[in-house]
Amino acid sequence: SRLGAMAAAEEEGELESRLLDMLKREPEGLTDAQITAAFGTKDYKKLVPVINALSNQNRLTFVNLGAGKGVLFKLVDEEIAQKLGGLTTEMMMVYEEIKNVGNNGIWNREIKTNTNIQQQILSKALKELERRMLIKSVKSIHQKTKKIWMLYDLTPSTALTGGPWYTDNEFDHEFVNEIARLVESQIREAWAEEGNPTSLQKVEETVKTSGVSQEQLSSEHIKQILDRLVFDTKIETLVIPHHQKSLYPGPGPWYRSSPDINFIEDLVVTAFPFPNLNLSNRRGPDFRYE
């Protein structure tokens, strides 16, 4: 009857709303077992047409997790779902391949090998996906002539771009040297003027507030600069003795300028006065060098 059909449609609508709300709260997805536990076995069976409808609208993706592990359901953003509307099966296959690799990207030959799609159809699919702003091409510092594909909204991994040290796929020597000079100066002044070592955290704060980099540099990036300065024997690492850790709190690592920069200062401490240097707080002899 008409009333029965309306009641069924209303029930389906309520089930869909509940399912969408659950999936919105779980961006990593939900398994069929989790959905069954939330809805109950009876209502889960009623969800089948709802799941099929959402899948046909590109609002839902599902991945078979393997034997005995069930299926994982994930919600697709509404805007993305609209862009996916009307794509051919081959285009969807290409899209899924690109989506699965995340921000590491994938190049044409890998897509072709994985999908067995002919080159002409693959080129058409890539062109259409790019036109719809579902995917984009990026360049790799390792393979500058090859197009690497990834989803449009992703930021390429540092493995592809080289991170902040690269500009337009070329290593930015000037930028790296500028930061290295800033860092070396900070460590040298702290050691020469006060006899204090400098921690990674202090260096990170100095670089952050200096405005030398428009991009936010992570601890890992700063550590790369410090490692380079250690390698170049401009600075060296220190181990803070246990009895002095209260003077130098924090995880470190800690650095001082290398002896070759301070060797005159080290020699003249007891030989003759050197008024421009404040050596009264010198704690160097207590430190252990790595």
WOSULLIN-V27029 format. One record per residue. N is the residue number from 0. RES is the residue in one letter. PHI is phi in whole degrees, -180 to 180 (999 if undefined). OMEGA is omega in whole degrees, -180 to 180 (999 if undefined). Layout:
n=N res=RES phi=PHI omega=OMEGA
n=N res=RES phi=PHI omega=OMEGA
This chain:
n=0 res=S phi=999 omega=-178
n=1 res=R phi=-65 omega=180
n=2 res=L phi=-64 omega=179
n=3 res=G phi=-64 omega=180
n=4 res=A phi=-66 omega=179
n=5 res=M phi=-65 omega=179
n=6 res=A phi=-65 omega=180
n=7 res=A phi=-66 omega=180
n=8 res=A phi=-65 omega=179
n=9 res=E phi=-66 omega=179
n=10 res=E phi=-65 omega=178
n=11 res=E phi=-61 omega=179
n=12 res=G phi=-63 omega=179
n=13 res=E phi=-67 omega=178
n=14 res=L phi=-63 omega=179
n=15 res=E phi=-64 omega=180
n=16 res=S phi=-61 omega=179
n=17 res=R phi=-62 omega=-179
n=18 res=L phi=-64 omega=180
n=19 res=L phi=-63 omega=178
n=20 res=D phi=-62 omega=179
n=21 res=M phi=-63 omega=-177
n=22 res=L phi=-69 omega=177
n=23 res=K phi=-65 omega=180
n=24 res=R phi=-78 omega=-178
n=25 res=E phi=-125 omega=-177
n=26 res=P phi=-61 omega=178
n=27 res=E phi=-82 omega=176
n=28 res=G phi=99 omega=178
n=29 res=L phi=-131 omega=177
n=30 res=T phi=-83 omega=178
n=31 res=D phi=-62 omega=179
n=32 res=A phi=-67 omega=179
n=33 res=Q phi=-66 omega=179
n=34 res=I phi=-68 omega=178
n=35 res=T phi=-62 omega=-179
n=36 res=A phi=-63 omega=-178
n=37 res=A phi=-76 omega=-175
n=38 res=F phi=-97 omega=-172
n=39 res=G phi=89 omega=-175
n=40 res=T phi=-60 omega=-177
n=41 res=K phi=-63 omega=-179
n=42 res=D phi=-72 omega=179
n=43 res=Y phi=-63 omega=178
n=44 res=K phi=-63 omega=178
n=45 res=K phi=-72 omega=-180
n=46 res=L phi=-76 omega=-175
n=47 res=V phi=-53 omega=178
n=48 res=P phi=-65 omega=177
n=49 res=V phi=-66 omega=179
n=50 res=I phi=-63 omega=179
n=51 res=N phi=-62 omega=-179
n=52 res=A phi=-65 omega=179
n=53 res=L phi=-65 omega=178
n=54 res=S phi=-66 omega=178
n=55 res=N phi=-65 omega=178
n=56 res=Q phi=-89 omega=-178
n=57 res=N phi=64 omega=179
n=58 res=R phi=-87 omega=-174
n=59 res=L phi=-137 omega=172
n=60 res=T phi=-119 omega=176
n=61 res=F phi=-140 omega=-178
n=62 res=V phi=-126 omega=176
n=63 res=N phi=-74 omega=-176
n=64 res=L phi=-83 omega=179
n=65 res=G phi=107 omega=-174
n=66 res=A phi=-55 omega=175
n=67 res=G phi=77 omega=-177
n=68 res=K phi=-103 omega=176
n=69 res=G phi=81 omega=-175
n=70 res=V phi=-123 omega=177
n=71 res=L phi=-105 omega=180
n=72 res=F phi=-105 omega=177
n=73 res=K phi=-130 omega=179
n=74 res=L phi=-85 omega=177
n=75 res=V phi=-102 omega=178
n=76 res=D phi=-55 omega=-176
n=77 res=E phi=-58 omega=-179
n=78 res=E phi=-64 omega=178
n=79 res=I phi=-65 omega=-179
n=80 res=A phi=-59 omega=178
n=81 res=Q phi=-65 omega=179
n=82 res=K phi=-67 omega=-180
n=83 res=L phi=-79 omega=-178
n=84 res=G phi=-60 omega=175
n=85 res=G phi=84 omega=177
n=86 res=L phi=-72 omega=178
n=87 res=T phi=-74 omega=178
n=88 res=T phi=-58 omega=-180
n=89 res=E phi=-64 omega=179
n=90 res=M phi=-64 omega=178
n=91 res=M phi=-66 omega=177
n=92 res=M phi=-62 omega=179
n=93 res=V phi=-65 omega=179
n=94 res=Y phi=-59 omega=-179
n=95 res=E phi=-64 omega=178
n=96 res=E phi=-60 omega=-179
n=97 res=I phi=-68 omega=-180
n=98 res=K phi=-64 omega=-174
n=99 res=N phi=-67 omega=-177
n=100 res=V phi=-88 omega=178
n=101 res=G phi=64 omega=-174
n=102 res=N phi=-88 omega=173
n=103 res=N phi=-84 omega=176
n=104 res=G phi=75 omega=-179
n=105 res=I phi=-148 omega=-179
n=106 res=W phi=-107 omega=-169
n=107 res=N phi=-50 omega=-174
n=108 res=R phi=-61 omega=179
n=109 res=E phi=-66 omega=178
n=110 res=I phi=-63 omega=-179
n=111 res=K phi=-63 omega=180
n=112 res=T phi=-64 omega=-175
n=113 res=N phi=-74 omega=-175
n=114 res=T phi=-106 omega=-175
n=115 res=N phi=60 omega=178
n=116 res=I phi=-86 omega=179
n=117 res=Q phi=-63 omega=-174
n=118 res=Q phi=-58 omega=-178
n=119 res=Q phi=-63 omega=180
n=120 res=I phi=-69 omega=178
n=121 res=L phi=-62 omega=180
n=122 res=S phi=-61 omega=179
n=123 res=K phi=-65 omega=-180
n=124 res=A phi=-64 omega=-180
n=125 res=L phi=-62 omega=-180
n=126 res=K phi=-63 omega=-179
n=127 res=E phi=-70 omega=179
n=128 res=L phi=-64 omega=178
n=129 res=E phi=-70 omega=179
n=130 res=R phi=-63 omega=-179
n=131 res=R phi=-82 omega=-179
n=132 res=M phi=57 omega=173
n=133 res=L phi=-93 omega=179
n=134 res=I phi=-134 omega=175
n=135 res=K phi=-147 omega=177
n=136 res=S phi=-103 omega=177
n=137 res=V phi=-131 omega=179
n=138 res=K phi=-106 omega=178
n=139 res=S phi=-104 omega=178
n=140 res=I phi=-69 omega=-179
n=141 res=H phi=-90 omega=-178
n=142 res=Q phi=-134 omega=-170
n=143 res=K phi=-68 omega=-177
n=144 res=T phi=-92 omega=-176
n=145 res=K phi=-100 omega=175
n=146 res=K phi=-84 omega=175
n=147 res=I phi=-109 omega=-177
n=148 res=W phi=-106 omega=172
n=149 res=M phi=-153 omega=179
n=150 res=L phi=-62 omega=-171
n=151 res=Y phi=-58 omega=-173
n=152 res=D phi=-88 omega=-176
n=153 res=L phi=-85 omega=173
n=154 res=T phi=-96 omega=-178
n=155 res=P phi=-57 omega=179
n=156 res=S phi=-68 omega=179
n=157 res=T phi=-65 omega=176
n=158 res=A phi=-62 omega=179
n=159 res=L phi=-87 omega=-171
n=160 res=T phi=-92 omega=-174
n=161 res=G phi=83 omega=179
n=162 res=G phi=75 omega=-173
n=163 res=P phi=-69 omega=-177
n=164 res=W phi=-80 omega=-179
n=165 res=Y phi=-116 omega=174
n=166 res=T phi=-127 omega=-177
n=167 res=D phi=52 omega=177
n=168 res=N phi=66 omega=177
n=169 res=E phi=-120 omega=180
n=170 res=F phi=-63 omega=-176
n=171 res=D phi=-92 omega=-177
n=172 res=H phi=-60 omega=-177
n=173 res=E phi=-62 omega=-180
n=174 res=F phi=-65 omega=180
n=175 res=V phi=-63 omega=-179
n=176 res=N phi=-65 omega=179
n=177 res=E phi=-63 omega=179
n=178 res=I phi=-68 omega=180
n=179 res=A phi=-61 omega=179
n=180 res=R phi=-64 omega=179
n=181 res=L phi=-61 omega=-178
n=182 res=V phi=-66 omega=-180
n=183 res=E phi=-61 omega=-180
n=184 res=S phi=-62 omega=-180
n=185 res=Q phi=-61 omega=-177
n=186 res=I phi=-68 omega=-179
n=187 res=R phi=-65 omega=-178
n=188 res=E phi=-65 omega=-179
n=189 res=A phi=-63 omega=-178
n=190 res=W phi=-78 omega=-176
n=191 res=A phi=-70 omega=-173
n=192 res=E phi=-89 omega=-175
n=193 res=E phi=-126 omega=-177
n=194 res=G phi=70 omega=-178
n=195 res=N phi=-105 omega=172
n=196 res=P phi=-76 omega=-178
n=197 res=T phi=-121 omega=-179
n=198 res=S phi=-89 omega=174
n=199 res=L phi=-54 omega=-178
n=200 res=Q phi=-64 omega=178
n=201 res=K phi=-68 omega=178
n=202 res=V phi=-63 omega=-180
n=203 res=E phi=-59 omega=-180
n=204 res=E phi=-66 omega=180
n=205 res=T phi=-63 omega=-180
n=206 res=V phi=-65 omega=-179
n=207 res=K phi=-63 omega=-176
n=208 res=T phi=-86 omega=-177
n=209 res=S phi=-75 omega=-178
n=210 res=G phi=76 omega=-178
n=211 res=V phi=-70 omega=180
n=212 res=S phi=-121 omega=177
n=213 res=Q phi=-75 omega=179
n=214 res=E phi=-94 omega=178
n=215 res=Q phi=-68 omega=180
n=216 res=L phi=-94 omega=-179
n=217 res=S phi=-83 omega=176
n=218 res=S phi=-59 omega=180
n=219 res=E phi=-62 omega=179
n=220 res=H phi=-64 omega=180
n=221 res=I phi=-64 omega=179
n=222 res=K phi=-63 omega=177
n=223 res=Q phi=-63 omega=177
n=224 res=I phi=-65 omega=-180
n=225 res=L phi=-63 omega=179
n=226 res=D phi=-62 omega=178
n=227 res=R phi=-65 omega=179
n=228 res=L phi=-65 omega=176
n=229 res=V phi=-66 omega=179
n=230 res=F phi=-60 omega=-180
n=231 res=D phi=-82 omega=-179
n=232 res=T phi=58 omega=175
n=233 res=K phi=-83 omega=178
n=234 res=I phi=-138 omega=174
n=235 res=E phi=-145 omega=-178
n=236 res=T phi=-86 omega=180
n=237 res=L phi=-126 omega=170
n=238 res=V phi=-108 omega=-179
n=239 res=I phi=-77 omega=177
n=240 res=P phi=-60 omega=-176
n=241 res=H phi=-57 omega=-176
n=242 res=H phi=-73 omega=179
n=243 res=Q phi=-112 omega=-177
n=244 res=K phi=-67 omega=177
n=245 res=S phi=-70 omega=178
n=246 res=L phi=-76 omega=-177
n=247 res=Y phi=-129 omega=-179
n=248 res=P phi=-71 omega=178
n=249 res=G phi=112 omega=-174
n=250 res=P phi=-73 omega=-176
n=251 res=G phi=76 omega=1
n=252 res=P phi=-67 omega=-175
n=253 res=W phi=-115 omega=-175
n=254 res=Y phi=-137 omega=169
n=255 res=R phi=-136 omega=176
n=256 res=S phi=-71 omega=-175
n=257 res=S phi=-69 omega=-179
n=258 res=P phi=-57 omega=-178
n=259 res=D phi=-65 omega=177
n=260 res=I phi=-83 omega=-174
n=261 res=N phi=-108 omega=-172
n=262 res=F phi=-62 omega=179
n=263 res=I phi=-65 omega=180
n=264 res=E phi=-59 omega=-179
n=265 res=D phi=-65 omega=-177
n=266 res=L phi=-77 omega=-172
n=267 res=V phi=-87 omega=-177
n=268 res=V phi=-54 omega=-178
n=269 res=T phi=-104 omega=-175
n=270 res=A phi=-89 omega=179
n=271 res=F phi=-159 omega=-175
n=272 res=P phi=-63 omega=179
n=273 res=F phi=-136 omega=-166
n=274 res=P phi=-62 omega=-176
n=275 res=N phi=-78 omega=-179
n=276 res=L phi=-112 omega=176
n=277 res=N phi=-92 omega=-176
n=278 res=L phi=-103 omega=-174
n=279 res=S phi=-66 omega=-178
n=280 res=N phi=-97 omega=-176
n=281 res=R phi=-57 omega=178
n=282 res=R phi=-120 omega=-175
n=283 res=G phi=-47 omega=-175
n=284 res=P phi=-58 omega=-179
n=285 res=D phi=-81 omega=-177
n=286 res=F phi=-79 omega=173
n=287 res=R phi=-108 omega=-178
n=288 res=Y phi=-94 omega=179
n=289 res=E phi=-94 omega=999
